[in-house]
Amino acid sequence: MRALRLVAPRRAECVEVPEPSPGPGEVRVRIDACGVCGSDLNSWRGVPGVEFPLPAGAPGHETYGEVLALGQDVVGLGVGQRVTGLMWNGFAESGIASVDNLLPVPVELGPGPVIGEPLACAMNVIRRSGVAPGDRVAIVGFGYLAALVAHLLPTEPGEWIAISRRCESRALARHMGASAVYDFSSVPDSAWDSFDIVIEATGVQAALDVATWLTASAGRLVIAGYHADGPRTVNMQSWNWKGIDVINAHARRPDVYLDALRRSFEVLRQRPLPALVSHTWPLDRAADAFAAAEARPPGFTKGLVIP
C-alpha cells in the first residue's frame, strides 16, 4: 500500500509499504481522510527531538475511514462500518487501530468525513471549561479547533466573542454566532478583565498574554492551544491578583477522548457541523498539505489528505 514518509525537514515522499494485519483486539481501517493538525507541523519542521525518517504514515492522527478486517476477539465493530477516533500513522491508504479506540460514525451525521480526534479535543475543552448558562466566553485565536469549540458550546452561554489576526477567521466566527470579533490590535479596553471563561486556542505567546488580560477576576483561563515549540512566560502577578483558575484542557487518556467524542456526536445529531474543511490533497501531494497548514494562505481553515 502507499503511505507518506517524512524523510527530512519539509521533505515528504510517497512510499510503498506492506499492508498491515490486525492483531488481537485490533482492526484494519481503510483511511478515507486524515487531517493535518497544527501539532503535525513540529514533525514537518523537524524541531529538536524529531528523528528522521518518521514511520510510514506518521504523524497523521486525525483519521476517518471504513473497517476492512477484524483481528481476533474484536467485538462492537464490523467490516464495512465507518469509524473514527484515535489512530496513528494515518497518512496512508490503511492502518491499524485498537477496537477500544474507535467509534462507529452515526449515520445521522451524513456521508462526508467525520474527523473524530479534533472533535474530541474540542469537547474536552468545553468540558474542562465548565461553561455554565450566562457565562461570557472569549475565544482567542479562531482556527479549526476554535471553530469546533464554538459549534459545540452549550446554547445557553451569555455571549461569546472571538479574537483572530486573520480577517477570514473573524468572518467565520461572526457567521457562527460570535457577538463580536476583533483583531488582536483592536480589542477594546472595556473587554479587559471581563470574561468568565477565556479559551486560548493558538499555542503562541501573544495569544496567551491577551487571554490573561481578558480573564475576569475569579475567571477561568483555558489553555487549548498546543504550546510545543518552546517555553512560555506567564503574567503570574496578574494570575495571582485576579485569582483565576488556569486549566490545561489537553487530555491523554484514550477513554477520556472516546467519551468526549461520544458527547460531540450527540451535539452533531442536533446541530450538523458547518463546512470547515477548506482544502484537500491526494496522498502524493501531502507535502503541499503541510505547507498550507504552516503558511495558512487566504481562505485556509482545515486541510485533509485523501489517500
One Martini backbone bead per residue (centre of mass of N, CA, C, O) as a GRO file, in nm:
protein
  307
    1MET     BB    1   0.103   0.032   0.008
    2ARG     BB    2   0.047   0.366   0.058
    3ALA     BB    3   0.274   0.619   0.202
    4LEU     BB    4   0.391   0.846   0.415
    5ARG     BB    5   0.728   1.005   0.431
    6LEU     BB    6   0.937   1.160   0.654
    7VAL     BB    7   1.290   1.241   0.574
    8ALA     BB    8   1.278   1.558   0.625
    9PRO     BB    9   1.268   1.870   0.645
   10ARG     BB   10   1.020   1.942   0.429
   11ARG     BB   11   1.016   1.617   0.344
   12ALA     BB   12   0.824   1.413   0.120
   13GLU     BB   13   0.712   1.070   0.066
   14CYS     BB   14   0.589   0.818  -0.149
   15VAL     BB   15   0.534   0.486  -0.032
   16GLU     BB   16   0.593   0.139  -0.017
   17VAL     BB   17   0.405  -0.083   0.194
   18PRO     BB   18   0.291  -0.306   0.389
   19GLU     BB   19   0.018  -0.456   0.474
   20PRO     BB   20  -0.158  -0.452   0.748
   21SER     BB   21  -0.221  -0.652   1.046
   22PRO     BB   22  -0.442  -0.754   1.270
   23GLY     BB   23  -0.466  -0.801   1.594
   24PRO     BB   24  -0.567  -0.843   1.887
   25GLY     BB   25  -0.816  -0.598   1.914
   26GLU     BB   26  -0.801  -0.527   1.605
   27VAL     BB   27  -0.811  -0.303   1.316
   28ARG     BB   28  -0.859  -0.249   0.976
   29VAL     BB   29  -0.827   0.067   0.799
   30ARG     BB   30  -0.965   0.259   0.567
   31ILE     BB   31  -0.837   0.562   0.459
   32ASP     BB   32  -1.022   0.853   0.365
   33ALA     BB   33  -0.904   1.053   0.598
   34CYS     BB   34  -0.650   1.310   0.695
   35GLY     BB   35  -0.560   1.538   0.907
   36VAL     BB   36  -0.394   1.849   0.952
   37CYS     BB   37  -0.216   1.930   1.224
   38GLY     BB   38  -0.051   2.157   1.409
   39SER     BB   39   0.129   1.934   1.550
   40ASP     BB   40   0.262   1.824   1.278
   41LEU     BB   41   0.472   2.063   1.231
   42ASN     BB   42   0.707   1.958   1.396
   43SER     BB   43   0.780   1.734   1.197
   44TRP     BB   44   0.803   1.905   0.941
   45ARG     BB   45   1.034   2.096   1.067
   46GLY     BB   46   1.229   1.953   1.275
   47VAL     BB   47   1.240   1.951   1.566
   48PRO     BB   48   1.367   1.888   1.846
   49GLY     BB   49   1.347   1.517   1.860
   50VAL     BB   50   1.327   1.463   1.563
   51GLU     BB   51   1.340   1.156   1.372
   52PHE     BB   52   1.483   1.057   1.076
   53PRO     BB   53   1.266   0.874   0.963
   54LEU     BB   54   0.948   0.834   0.973
   55PRO     BB   55   0.698   0.659   1.000
   56ALA     BB   56   0.470   0.534   0.822
   57GLY     BB   57   0.213   0.793   0.832
   58ALA     BB   58   0.357   0.998   0.981
   59PRO     BB   59   0.156   1.201   1.209
   60GLY     BB   60  -0.118   1.079   1.164
   61HIS     BB   61  -0.450   1.130   1.370
   62GLU     BB   62  -0.697   1.238   1.174
   63THR     BB   63  -0.921   0.991   1.137
   64TYR     BB   64  -1.102   0.826   0.858
   65GLY     BB   65  -1.319   0.529   0.794
   66GLU     BB   66  -1.305   0.172   0.707
   67VAL     BB   67  -1.365  -0.142   0.781
   68LEU     BB   68  -1.174  -0.435   0.668
   69ALA     BB   69  -1.059  -0.582   0.940
   70LEU     BB   70  -1.039  -0.846   1.188
   71GLY     BB   71  -0.939  -0.938   1.475
   72GLN     BB   72  -0.916  -1.095   1.745
   73ASP     BB   73  -1.169  -1.029   1.974
   74VAL     BB   74  -1.374  -0.855   1.815
   75VAL     BB   75  -1.602  -0.608   1.938
   76GLY     BB   76  -1.848  -0.364   1.800
   77LEU     BB   77  -1.731  -0.427   1.511
   78GLY     BB   78  -1.754  -0.405   1.145
   79VAL     BB   79  -1.742  -0.465   0.839
   80GLY     BB   80  -1.800  -0.137   0.683
   81GLN     BB   81  -1.759   0.057   0.901
   82ARG     BB   82  -1.765   0.370   1.013
   83VAL     BB   83  -1.471   0.542   1.148
   84THR     BB   84  -1.340   0.690   1.455
   85GLY     BB   85  -1.052   0.846   1.642
   86LEU     BB   86  -0.779   0.657   1.751
   87MET     BB   87  -0.509   0.703   1.517
   88TRP     BB   88  -0.210   0.613   1.359
   89ASN     BB   89  -0.050   0.659   1.072
   90GLY     BB   90  -0.272   0.814   0.855
   91PHE     BB   91  -0.073   0.859   0.598
   92ALA     BB   92  -0.263   0.628   0.444
   93GLU     BB   93  -0.454   0.370   0.313
   94SER     BB   94  -0.389   0.215   0.587
   95GLY     BB   95  -0.470   0.085   0.927
   96ILE     BB   96  -0.417   0.051   1.282
   97ALA     BB   97  -0.652  -0.028   1.551
   98SER     BB   98  -0.807  -0.014   1.834
   99VAL     BB   99  -1.125  -0.088   1.921
  100ASP     BB  100  -1.118   0.105   2.183
  101ASN     BB  101  -1.044   0.376   1.981
  102LEU     BB  102  -1.330   0.340   1.842
  103LEU     BB  103  -1.606   0.478   1.646
  104PRO     BB  104  -1.899   0.486   1.517
  105VAL     BB  105  -2.059   0.656   1.269
  106PRO     BB  106  -2.326   0.824   1.251
  107VAL     BB  107  -2.565   0.839   1.007
  108GLU     BB  108  -2.671   1.135   1.074
  109LEU     BB  109  -2.387   1.276   0.972
  110GLY     BB  110  -2.334   1.151   0.710
  111PRO     BB  111  -2.097   1.091   0.435
  112GLY     BB  112  -1.884   1.254   0.539
  113PRO     BB  113  -1.620   1.344   0.699
  114VAL     BB  114  -1.531   1.234   1.042
  115ILE     BB  115  -1.315   1.392   1.261
  116GLY     BB  116  -1.260   1.289   1.586
  117GLU     BB  117  -1.017   1.406   1.743
  118PRO     BB  118  -1.093   1.716   1.736
  119LEU     BB  119  -1.369   1.679   1.862
  120ALA     BB  120  -1.266   1.575   2.132
  121CYS     BB  121  -1.095   1.818   2.202
  122ALA     BB  122  -1.326   2.027   2.203
  123MET     BB  123  -1.498   1.888   2.425
  124ASN     BB  124  -1.278   1.902   2.643
  125VAL     BB  125  -1.268   2.206   2.658
  126ILE     BB  126  -1.559   2.240   2.755
  127ARG     BB  127  -1.546   2.060   3.003
  128ARG     BB  128  -1.306   2.216   3.144
  129SER     BB  129  -1.453   2.499   3.145
  130GLY     BB  130  -1.751   2.502   3.261
  131VAL     BB  131  -1.992   2.595   3.109
  132ALA     BB  132  -2.245   2.832   3.189
  133PRO     BB  133  -2.512   2.993   3.224
  134GLY     BB  134  -2.411   3.331   3.132
  135ASP     BB  135  -2.144   3.306   3.025
  136ARG     BB  136  -1.852   3.469   2.930
  137VAL     BB  137  -1.687   3.420   2.613
  138ALA     BB  138  -1.344   3.380   2.500
  139ILE     BB  139  -1.174   3.346   2.181
  140VAL     BB  140  -0.830   3.286   2.116
  141GLY     BB  141  -0.842   3.220   1.829
  142PHE     BB  142  -0.973   3.107   1.483
  143GLY     BB  143  -0.967   2.806   1.408
  144TYR     BB  144  -1.063   2.490   1.390
  145LEU     BB  145  -1.085   2.428   1.691
  146ALA     BB  146  -1.247   2.682   1.768
  147ALA     BB  147  -1.489   2.619   1.585
  148LEU     BB  148  -1.568   2.362   1.731
  149VAL     BB  149  -1.615   2.487   2.004
  150ALA     BB  150  -1.836   2.686   1.917
  151HIS     BB  151  -2.035   2.464   1.812
  152LEU     BB  152  -2.035   2.296   2.104
  153LEU     BB  153  -2.159   2.493   2.259
  154PRO     BB  154  -2.369   2.587   2.457
  155THR     BB  155  -2.677   2.769   2.412
  156GLU     BB  156  -2.659   2.950   2.707
  157PRO     BB  157  -2.460   3.153   2.681
  158GLY     BB  158  -2.435   3.481   2.695
  159GLU     BB  159  -2.150   3.503   2.532
  160TRP     BB  160  -1.933   3.529   2.235
  161ILE     BB  161  -1.597   3.577   2.137
  162ALA     BB  162  -1.346   3.680   1.887
  163ILE     BB  163  -0.986   3.641   1.824
  164SER     BB  164  -0.812   3.750   1.521
  165ARG     BB  165  -0.579   3.809   1.257
  166ARG     BB  166  -0.789   3.692   1.055
  167CYS     BB  167  -1.046   3.791   0.859
  168GLU     BB  168  -1.177   3.510   0.791
  169SER     BB  169  -1.202   3.420   1.088
  170ARG     BB  170  -1.386   3.647   1.178
  171ALA     BB  171  -1.612   3.580   0.978
  172LEU     BB  172  -1.668   3.296   1.084
  173ALA     BB  173  -1.743   3.374   1.371
  174ARG     BB  174  -1.981   3.549   1.296
  175HIS     BB  175  -2.137   3.321   1.145
  176MET     BB  176  -2.136   3.135   1.424
  177GLY     BB  177  -2.226   3.377   1.660
  178ALA     BB  178  -2.066   3.608   1.730
  179SER     BB  179  -2.094   3.915   1.900
  180ALA     BB  180  -1.775   3.951   1.852
  181VAL     BB  181  -1.489   4.086   1.665
  182TYR     BB  182  -1.118   4.074   1.670
  183ASP     BB  183  -0.833   4.203   1.662
  184PHE     BB  184  -0.553   4.224   1.848
  185SER     BB  185  -0.544   4.554   1.800
  186SER     BB  186  -0.889   4.597   1.872
  187VAL     BB  187  -0.930   4.560   2.163
  188PRO     BB  188  -1.117   4.674   2.397
  189ASP     BB  189  -1.088   4.793   2.714
  190SER     BB  190  -1.368   4.670   2.816
  191ALA     BB  191  -1.264   4.360   2.795
  192TRP     BB  192  -1.097   4.369   3.024
  193ASP     BB  193  -1.162   4.171   3.288
  194SER     BB  194  -1.469   4.024   3.167
  195PHE     BB  195  -1.426   3.706   3.146
  196ASP     BB  196  -1.509   3.400   3.265
  197ILE     BB  197  -1.409   3.269   2.983
  198VAL     BB  198  -1.087   3.172   2.840
  199ILE     BB  199  -0.981   3.061   2.512
  200GLU     BB  200  -0.676   2.932   2.416
  201ALA     BB  201  -0.615   2.855   2.042
  202THR     BB  202  -0.285   2.875   1.932
  203GLY     BB  203   0.013   2.845   2.082
  204VAL     BB  204   0.096   3.147   2.162
  205GLN     BB  205   0.213   3.407   2.339
  206ALA     BB  206   0.021   3.643   2.263
  207ALA     BB  207  -0.242   3.489   2.333
  208LEU     BB  208  -0.178   3.442   2.631
  209ASP     BB  209  -0.175   3.738   2.709
  210VAL     BB  210  -0.461   3.818   2.619
  211ALA     BB  211  -0.613   3.606   2.785
  212THR     BB  212  -0.528   3.719   3.058
  213TRP     BB  213  -0.659   4.004   3.026
  214LEU     BB  214  -0.962   3.898   2.985
  215THR     BB  215  -0.973   3.771   3.256
  216ALA     BB  216  -1.153   3.751   3.518
  217SER     BB  217  -1.218   3.754   3.825
  218ALA     BB  218  -1.239   3.419   3.896
  219GLY     BB  219  -1.167   3.299   3.639
  220ARG     BB  220  -1.107   3.113   3.324
  221LEU     BB  221  -0.809   2.975   3.189
  222VAL     BB  222  -0.790   2.808   2.872
  223ILE     BB  223  -0.574   2.561   2.740
  224ALA     BB  224  -0.579   2.467   2.385
  225GLY     BB  225  -0.320   2.520   2.288
  226TYR     BB  226  -0.015   2.412   2.123
  227HIS     BB  227   0.282   2.423   2.328
  228ALA     BB  228   0.571   2.291   2.140
  229ASP     BB  229   0.812   2.528   2.065
  230GLY     BB  230   0.842   2.622   2.373
  231PRO     BB  231   0.867   2.838   2.599
  232ARG     BB  232   0.687   3.027   2.850
  233THR     BB  233   0.528   3.319   2.962
  234VAL     BB  234   0.382   3.459   3.263
  235ASN     BB  235   0.139   3.653   3.447
  236MET     BB  236   0.150   3.600   3.771
  237GLN     BB  237   0.041   3.856   3.895
  238SER     BB  238  -0.236   3.841   3.755
  239TRP     BB  239  -0.317   3.562   3.848
  240ASN     BB  240  -0.309   3.628   4.149
  241TRP     BB  241  -0.485   3.885   4.171
  242LYS     BB  242  -0.744   3.745   4.021
  243GLY     BB  243  -0.784   3.438   4.088
  244ILE     BB  244  -0.733   3.231   3.869
  245ASP     BB  245  -0.807   2.964   3.657
  246VAL     BB  246  -0.581   2.722   3.521
  247ILE     BB  247  -0.642   2.525   3.223
  248ASN     BB  248  -0.560   2.213   3.095
  249ALA     BB  249  -0.731   2.072   2.803
  250HIS     BB  250  -0.559   1.832   2.781
  251ALA     BB  251  -0.558   1.491   2.670
  252ARG     BB  252  -0.443   1.126   2.712
  253ARG     BB  253  -0.686   0.951   2.759
  254PRO     BB  254  -0.874   0.747   2.569
  255ASP     BB  255  -1.144   0.748   2.735
  256VAL     BB  256  -1.178   1.055   2.726
  257TYR     BB  257  -1.194   1.086   2.423
  258LEU     BB  258  -1.437   0.894   2.371
  259ASP     BB  259  -1.639   1.046   2.544
  260ALA     BB  260  -1.618   1.315   2.388
  261LEU     BB  261  -1.706   1.202   2.114
  262ARG     BB  262  -1.987   1.115   2.197
  263ARG     BB  263  -2.080   1.401   2.276
  264SER     BB  264  -2.042   1.528   1.996
  265PHE     BB  265  -2.250   1.351   1.850
  266GLU     BB  266  -2.496   1.457   2.004
  267VAL     BB  267  -2.476   1.742   1.890
  268LEU     BB  268  -2.463   1.675   1.576
  269ARG     BB  269  -2.753   1.563   1.559
  270GLN     BB  270  -2.869   1.867   1.611
  271ARG     BB  271  -2.585   2.011   1.495
  272PRO     BB  272  -2.452   2.046   1.221
  273LEU     BB  273  -2.163   2.066   1.070
  274PRO     BB  274  -1.988   2.286   0.932
  275ALA     BB  275  -1.798   2.399   0.672
  276LEU     BB  276  -1.431   2.364   0.740
  277VAL     BB  277  -1.317   2.240   0.489
  278SER     BB  278  -1.092   2.388   0.242
  279HIS     BB  279  -0.879   2.141   0.189
  280THR     BB  280  -0.744   1.904  -0.056
  281TRP     BB  281  -0.529   1.605  -0.082
  282PRO     BB  282  -0.333   1.389  -0.204
  283LEU     BB  283  -0.087   1.185  -0.098
  284ASP     BB  284   0.132   1.290  -0.319
  285ARG     BB  285   0.055   1.602  -0.178
  286ALA     BB  286   0.124   1.634   0.132
  287ALA     BB  287   0.329   1.866   0.131
  288ASP     BB  288   0.113   2.083   0.063
  289ALA     BB  289  -0.048   2.049   0.324
  290PHE     BB  290   0.175   2.137   0.519
  291ALA     BB  291   0.235   2.414   0.394
  292ALA     BB  292  -0.052   2.529   0.439
  293ALA     BB  293  -0.065   2.492   0.749
  294GLU     BB  294   0.173   2.690   0.790
  295ALA     BB  295   0.081   2.948   0.606
  296ARG     BB  296  -0.214   3.016   0.576
  297PRO     BB  297  -0.382   3.091   0.341
  298PRO     BB  298  -0.620   3.225   0.188
  299GLY     BB  299  -0.903   3.033   0.306
  300PHE     BB  300  -0.779   2.878   0.538
  301THR     BB  301  -0.869   2.606   0.778
  302LYS     BB  302  -0.869   2.297   0.647
  303GLY     BB  303  -0.680   1.994   0.594
  304LEU     BB  304  -0.688   1.710   0.370
  305VAL     BB  305  -0.596   1.375   0.329
  306ILE     BB  306  -0.657   1.163   0.033
  307PRO     BB  307  -0.583   0.833  -0.034
   0.00000   0.00000   0.00000
